[in-house]
Amino acid sequence: MGMIGGGQGAFIGGIHRIAAAIDGQIEMVCGAFSSNPEKSKASGKDFYLPENRVYESFEEMILKEKELPANIRMDFVSIVTPNHVHFAPAKMALENGFHVVCDKPVCFSLDEAKELKKIVEETGLIFALTHNYTGYPMVKQAKSMIAEGKIGKIRKIIVEYSQGWLSTPLEKSGNKQADWRTDPTKSGVAGCIGDIGSHAENLAEYITGLEITEISADISTFVEGRKLDDDANVLLHFNNGAKGILHASQVAAGEENGLSIRIYGEKGGLIWRQEEPNSLVVTWLDQPRQIFRPGVGELSPSAIAHIRIPPPGHPEGYLEAFANIYRNFAKAVQARLEGKPLDPIFDFPSIDDGVRGMAFIENVINSGKSNEKWLKFEI
């Protein structure tokens, strides 16, 4: 792996490095860790990389790595920069023969996402998007139960992502994470809805297997002087007739990382909370509710394949779910190298998820500005 971004002071870069390393299948061999060459070099030193594999720019890294022998050069790039620095390195990496893992949302705009999808299709290379919440075993279990018709036809989906960390104008204090997330030149057209609302959208579509077809959005910016949204309430219509509610807020004072989803079908329902990820609550019309746990009882093959720590009771969380995305991506790359098919049980978010995510962001913002009650979900 070669990393782009994620140098000193970055949050998500460290998460990616830990997740990639957990299974011992991926080694970080090089990087361009900052747009500041000196910071990139200093970061590489912190990571104990040889000086000649720490680059001053992603352009230099991609071109120089391409010249190295196949057994030495990187196999893929991991892009962990702010949104506005996703497209260019992903495009260049793909065009020079390197697979890509990219943080979400996939690009700065929907137009960029569409163009990147064309490049992925033309090159035939593997692209993974780190919607890491899809990596939890109990999320896999929920998806399998719905696919098997266990709770019947889906009628109602309620998904929420609540945080409180931007309840004050933190971006004015020099906080790096707040600064770029609230800057339209770096984050794009959306703040909250792009940063965490896109996770909620992806989780709802991933678990149910449904697609959003129409939206009606109420977008707000509560913190005075903030340039992007910090709260959103969205009504959803899905392609099977189901109705949904998506709430995302970064000004829900006191909330930590409150991602949760409730899905109700004709025969039962599913409830999952990211802050208690090892429990999947199943509700039934005609029997007591059940709680599914990793490693306990009969679970789907997909859930079992993503459980890491036996026996049950050892907590698995954010890093392990993130690592499942990297592990599955590594399996896909290895299968490609060996000319073998990848077992579909080892899935991960793709460029298609990235395009739908960007479409969701832009459709929600457009709906929030429109006087129309419903807007068709356009890609």
C-alpha positions in Angstrom: 0.0 0.0 0.0 1.0 3.5 -0.8 -0.8 6.2 1.2 -1.9 9.6 0.0 -2.6 12.0 2.8 -2.9 11.0 6.5 0.3 12.6 7.8 1.0 14.2 11.1 -2.1 15.7 12.7 -4.5 13.7 10.5 -7.3 11.6 12.1 -8.5 9.2 9.5 -5.0 8.3 8.2 -4.2 6.5 11.4 -7.5 4.6 11.3 -6.7 3.4 7.7 -3.2 2.3 8.6 -4.3 0.3 11.6 -7.2 -1.3 9.7 -5.0 -2.2 6.8 -2.4 -3.8 9.1 -4.7 -5.9 11.3 -4.7 -9.0 9.1 -1.1 -8.9 8.1 -2.1 -9.0 4.4 -1.2 -5.4 3.6 2.1 -3.5 4.2 2.5 0.3 3.8 5.6 0.6 1.7 5.5 4.3 0.6 3.5 7.5 0.9 2.9 11.1 0.0 1.5 12.1 3.4 0.9 15.8 2.9 0.8 18.6 0.3 3.6 20.1 2.4 6.8 18.2 1.3 8.5 18.7 4.6 5.5 17.4 6.6 5.3 14.4 4.2 8.9 13.6 4.9 8.5 14.0 8.6 5.5 11.8 8.6 7.3 9.1 6.7 10.1 9.2 9.3 7.4 8.7 12.0 6.2 5.6 10.1 9.8 4.2 9.7 9.7 4.2 6.0 12.9 4.5 4.0 13.5 8.1 2.8 13.4 7.1 -0.9 9.9 5.8 -0.5 8.5 9.0 1.1 7.4 11.4 -1.6 6.7 15.1 -1.8 3.5 14.7 -3.9 1.2 12.0 -5.0 2.2 12.6 -8.6 5.8 11.9 -7.8 4.8 8.8 -5.8 2.7 7.3 -8.6 5.2 7.9 -11.3 8.3 6.7 -9.4 6.5 3.7 -7.9 5.5 2.7 -11.4 9.1 2.5 -12.4 10.0 0.1 -9.6 10.1 -3.7 -10.1 6.8 -5.4 -9.6 7.9 -7.2 -6.5 8.9 -3.9 -4.8 6.5 -1.3 -6.0 3.1 -0.6 -4.3 0.1 -2.6 -5.5 -2.5 0.0 -4.6 -3.0 3.5 -3.2 -5.0 4.4 -0.2 -6.4 8.0 -0.4 -7.2 9.6 2.9 -7.3 13.3 2.0 -10.1 15.8 2.3 -12.9 15.4 -0.4 -11.4 17.9 -2.9 -8.2 15.8 -3.1 -9.8 12.4 -4.0 -10.4 12.6 -7.7 -7.0 13.6 -9.0 -4.9 11.0 -7.2 -7.5 8.3 -7.8 -7.6 9.1 -11.5 -3.8 9.1 -11.8 -3.4 5.9 -9.9 -5.9 4.0 -12.0 -4.4 5.3 -15.2 -1.0 4.2 -14.1 -2.1 0.6 -13.2 -2.7 0.9 -9.5 -5.8 -0.3 -7.6 -7.4 2.2 -5.3 -8.9 2.4 -1.8 -10.6 5.8 -1.2 -12.2 7.4 1.8 -15.7 8.6 1.5 -17.4 10.5 -0.1 -15.7 9.4 -3.2 -15.2 12.8 -4.8 -15.9 16.5 -4.6 -18.8 16.4 -7.0 -21.1 14.0 -8.8 -19.6 14.9 -12.1 -16.1 13.8 -10.8 -17.6 10.6 -9.4 -19.2 9.7 -12.8 -15.9 10.4 -14.6 -14.0 8.3 -12.1 -16.5 5.4 -12.6 -15.7 5.5 -16.3 -12.0 5.2 -15.6 -12.5 2.3 -13.2 -14.5 0.5 -15.9 -12.0 1.3 -18.6 -9.0 0.1 -16.6 -10.7 -2.9 -15.0 -8.9 -2.2 -11.8 -10.3 -2.7 -8.3 -11.8 0.3 -6.4 -12.9 0.2 -2.8 -14.7 2.9 -0.9 -14.4 2.9 2.9 -18.0 3.0 4.0 -16.6 1.1 6.9 -19.9 0.5 8.8 -20.8 -2.1 6.2 -18.0 -4.2 7.6 -19.7 -5.1 11.0 -20.8 -8.7 11.4 -24.2 -7.8 12.6 -24.7 -5.5 9.6 -23.9 -8.5 7.4 -26.4 -10.5 9.4 -29.1 -7.9 9.0 -28.5 -7.8 5.2 -28.6 -11.6 4.9 -31.9 -11.8 6.9 -33.6 -9.3 4.6 -32.3 -10.9 1.5 -33.7 -14.2 2.7 -37.1 -12.6 3.4 -37.0 -13.3 7.1 -38.8 -10.1 8.0 -40.9 -9.9 4.9 -41.3 -7.1 2.4 -39.6 -3.9 3.7 -42.1 -1.1 4.6 -40.2 1.4 6.7 -36.6 2.4 7.1 -35.4 4.9 9.8 -31.7 5.8 9.8 -30.0 8.3 12.0 -26.5 9.7 12.4 -26.2 12.2 15.2 -23.1 13.9 16.4 -22.6 17.0 18.6 -19.0 18.0 18.0 -19.8 20.9 15.7 -22.4 22.5 18.0 -20.1 25.6 18.3 -18.1 27.3 15.5 -15.1 25.0 16.1 -13.8 25.8 12.6 -12.9 29.3 13.9 -10.6 27.8 16.6 -8.1 26.3 14.2 -9.4 22.8 14.5 -8.2 21.1 11.3 -11.0 18.5 11.2 -13.7 21.1 11.6 -12.0 23.5 9.2 -12.1 21.5 6.0 -15.4 19.8 6.7 -17.1 23.2 6.9 -15.3 24.7 3.9 -17.2 24.4 0.6 -13.9 24.7 -1.4 -12.7 21.4 0.3 -15.9 19.6 1.4 -18.1 20.4 -1.6 -21.7 21.4 -1.7 -22.5 19.7 1.7 -21.2 19.6 5.2 -23.1 17.3 7.5 -25.0 15.5 4.8 -21.8 14.7 3.0 -19.7 13.8 6.0 -22.1 11.6 7.9 -25.4 11.7 6.0 -23.7 9.7 3.2 -22.9 7.0 5.7 -26.5 6.8 6.7 -27.7 6.6 3.1 -25.1 3.9 2.2 -26.0 1.8 5.3 -29.8 1.9 4.5 -29.3 0.9 0.9 -26.7 -1.7 1.7 -28.6 -3.6 4.4 -32.0 -3.5 2.6 -30.7 -4.0 -1.0 -33.1 -1.2 -2.0 -32.5 2.1 -3.8 -33.7 5.6 -3.0 -36.0 6.9 -5.8 -37.3 10.2 -4.3 -36.4 12.6 -1.5 -37.8 15.5 0.3 -35.2 17.3 2.4 -35.0 20.0 5.0 -31.5 21.3 5.3 -30.3 23.7 8.1 -27.2 25.6 9.2 -27.7 26.4 12.9 -24.2 27.7 13.8 -24.0 31.4 12.8 -21.5 32.1 10.0 -21.0 28.5 9.0 -20.9 28.1 5.2 -22.3 24.5 5.0 -25.2 22.5 6.5 -24.9 21.1 9.9 -28.3 19.4 10.2 -30.6 17.6 7.8 -33.9 15.8 7.9 -34.8 13.8 4.8 -37.9 11.9 3.8 -37.2 8.9 1.5 -39.0 6.8 -1.0 -37.5 3.5 -2.0 -37.9 1.4 -5.2 -40.1 -1.3 -3.6 -42.6 1.3 -2.2 -41.0 1.5 1.2 -40.9 4.8 3.0 -38.0 6.2 5.0 -36.6 8.9 7.3 -33.0 9.9 7.4 -31.7 12.3 10.1 -28.2 13.6 10.2 -26.9 16.2 12.5 -23.5 17.5 13.8 -25.2 20.0 16.2 -27.0 17.4 18.4 -25.3 18.5 21.6 -23.9 15.7 23.6 -24.2 13.0 21.0 -21.1 11.1 20.2 -21.3 8.9 17.1 -25.0 8.0 17.0 -25.4 6.0 13.9 -28.4 3.7 14.1 -30.9 2.1 11.8 -34.4 0.5 12.2 -35.9 -1.5 9.4 -39.5 -2.8 9.5 -41.0 -5.5 7.2 -44.4 -7.2 7.0 -43.3 -9.9 9.5 -40.7 -8.2 11.8 -38.0 -5.6 12.2 -34.3 -5.1 12.7 -32.6 -2.6 15.0 -28.8 -1.9 15.0 -26.8 0.8 16.7 -23.1 1.5 15.8 -22.3 2.5 19.4 -23.4 -1.1 20.5 -22.4 -2.9 17.3 -22.3 -6.4 18.5 -26.1 -6.6 19.1 -28.7 -6.9 16.4 -32.2 -6.7 17.8 -34.9 -8.6 15.8 -38.5 -7.8 16.5 -41.4 -10.1 15.5 -45.2 -9.7 15.2 -46.0 -13.0 17.0 -43.1 -13.8 19.2 -40.6 -12.2 21.7 -37.8 -10.1 20.3 -34.4 -11.7 19.8 -30.9 -10.4 20.1 -28.3 -11.7 17.7 -24.7 -11.6 18.8 -21.4 -12.5 17.0 -20.4 -16.1 17.6 -23.7 -17.0 19.3 -26.2 -19.3 17.7 -26.9 -19.8 14.0 -25.7 -16.8 11.9 -25.4 -16.2 8.2 -22.2 -17.2 6.4 -21.6 -13.6 5.6 -21.8 -12.6 9.3 -19.6 -15.5 10.3 -16.9 -14.5 7.7 -16.6 -11.1 9.3 -16.3 -12.2 13.0 -12.8 -11.9 14.1 -12.4 -12.8 17.8 -13.6 -16.1 19.3 -15.1 -16.9 21.8 -18.1 -14.6 21.9 -18.0 -11.8 24.4 -14.8 -10.1 23.2 -15.9 -6.8 21.8 -15.2 -6.0 18.2 -15.8 -2.5 17.0 -14.9 0.3 14.6 -11.3 -0.7 13.8 -12.3 -4.3 13.1 -15.2 -3.3 10.8 -12.8 -1.0 9.0 -10.3 -3.8 8.7 -12.9 -6.0 7.1 -13.1 -3.6 4.2 -9.3 -3.7 3.8 -9.2 -7.5 4.2 -11.8 -8.0 1.6 -10.1 -5.6 -0.8 -6.8 -7.5 -0.3 -8.6 -10.7 -1.1 -9.9 -9.2 -4.3 -6.5 -8.0 -5.3 -4.9 -11.4 -4.5 -7.7 -13.2 -6.5 -7.0 -10.9 -9.4 -3.3 -11.7 -9.3 -4.0 -15.4 -9.2 -6.7 -15.3 -11.9 -9.3 -16.6 -9.5 -12.9 -15.4 -8.8 -13.5 -13.6 -5.5 -16.0 -15.2 -3.2 -18.9 -12.7 -3.1 -19.2 -13.1 0.6 -16.1 -10.9 0.9 -17.8 -7.7 -0.5 -16.9 -4.1 0.0 -18.3 -0.8 -1.2 -17.4 0.0 -4.8 -17.3 3.0 -7.2 -21.0 2.4 -7.8 -21.6 3.1 -4.1 -19.5 6.2 -4.4 -21.6 7.5 -7.4 -24.8 6.9 -5.5 -23.4 8.6 -2.4 -22.5 11.7 -4.4 -25.9 11.7 -6.1 -27.5 11.5 -2.7 -25.5 14.4 -1.4 -26.3 16.7 -4.4 -30.0 15.6 -4.5 -30.5 16.3 -0.8 -28.9 19.8 -1.2 -31.0 20.5 -4.3 -34.2 19.3 -2.5 -33.4 21.5 0.5 -33.2 24.5 -1.7 -36.3 23.6 -3.7 -40.0 24.5 -3.0 -41.0 21.2 -4.6 -42.3 18.6 -2.1 -40.6 15.7 -3.8 -37.6 15.5 -6.1 -36.8 12.4 -8.2 -33.4 10.9 -7.2 -31.2 11.8 -10.2 -27.8 10.3 -11.0 
